[in-house]
Amino acid sequence: MIPGGGQPNMQQLLQQAQKMQQDLANAQEELARTEVDGQAGGGLVRATVTGAGELRALKIDPKAVDPDDTETLADLIVAAVQAANENAQTLQQQKLGPLAQGLGGGGSGIPGLPF
């Protein structure tokens, strides 16, 4: 506004906002391409999700399959998917956290961000 007044002008603010928007879009695209794993039962069940939390794969070791005890297998599947999603959230915080802090406020108030 005032030259030397220490306040950024509107053009600078607009450029910063556009850069942050592009950086956020790039980070979200990277998260969508990145895969993380979670496991349960000592690796008998493994789940793979994208950094955005989309389930991509589920692998079940035949040793985990007991026709007389499907409840345990179901619990292992849920635990593996939850572990994978926790890993995806950690990745989201690593990738998006610094961008959210740049918006002022550590990311709270940004829809869709878990932090």
N, C-alpha and C positions, 0 to 999 in steps of 0.2 A: 504494500500500500504506500507507505511513505518510504522513499529511498533511505536506506540506512536505519530504518526504524525497527528492524529485527522481525518484522512480520512478513510472512510469505504473501505474495500476491495471488490473485485468483488463478492465473495461468499456471503458476507453480503447483498450487493445490490440485488443479485439474490434472496436470501431468503426473503428479504423485498418485492420485486416485486411479488413473488409467494404468500406470505401471503395477500398482498393487492388484488391480483387477486381473491383469494379464498373468502376473505371478501366481495368483490364486487359481486361475484356470489351468495353468501349466501344472501346478502341484496336484490338482484334482485329476487331471489326465494321467499323471504319473501314478497316482494311487490306484486308478482304475486298471492300469496295466500290471502293477506289482502284485505278486501273490505271496501270501503268508500262510503258514501251517499252524495247526494245533493238533494235539494228540491226547489220547486218554488210554487207560489200561496198559501203561507201559509201552505204548506204540501200537497196540492191537487195532486201534481205530484212529485214523488220521483224517483231518478235514483241511481243505485248502480253500481260502477265501481271498478275494482281491483286497487291496488296501481300502477300498470303498465298502467292504463288508459283504460282497456278493459271493455266495457259495459256488465254488467251481468244481470241487472234487471231493469225494468221500471214499476212503479206502478202508476195507475191513479185512483183517487177517482172518483166515478160516478158523483159526484157533478160538476166535471170539464168538463163533456161532455155535450156540447150543439150542437146538429146537425146543428143549424143555425149559429154557430160561431166556425168553426173548426180552424180558424186562431189563435184564442186565445189559444186553446189547444196546437197547434203546437208550439207557442211561449213559453208556459209553459214547454213543453217537452225539447225544446232546452235549456232553462234557467236551468232546473234541471240537464241536462247532463253537461252543462258547469260548474255548481256549483260542481258537483261530480268530474269533471276533475280537477278543481282548488284544491279541497281537496286532490286529488291524487298527484298533483304536490307538494303540501305542504309536504305530506308524503314522496315523493321522496327526497325532499331537506333534510328532517330530517334524512332519512336513508342513503342516498348516499352522502350528503354534506360533512360530516366528512371524508369519504373515498376519495372524490375528492380533498379535501384540503391536504390530505396526499400525493397526487401526485404532489403537488406544483402548486398553481395557482387558488385555489378555484373552480376548476372544469371546468373552461372555456377551451374549446378546446377538451373536451371529447365528441365524437359523441353520440347523443342520450340523453344527459343530458340537461334538460331545464334551467340550471343555470350555 
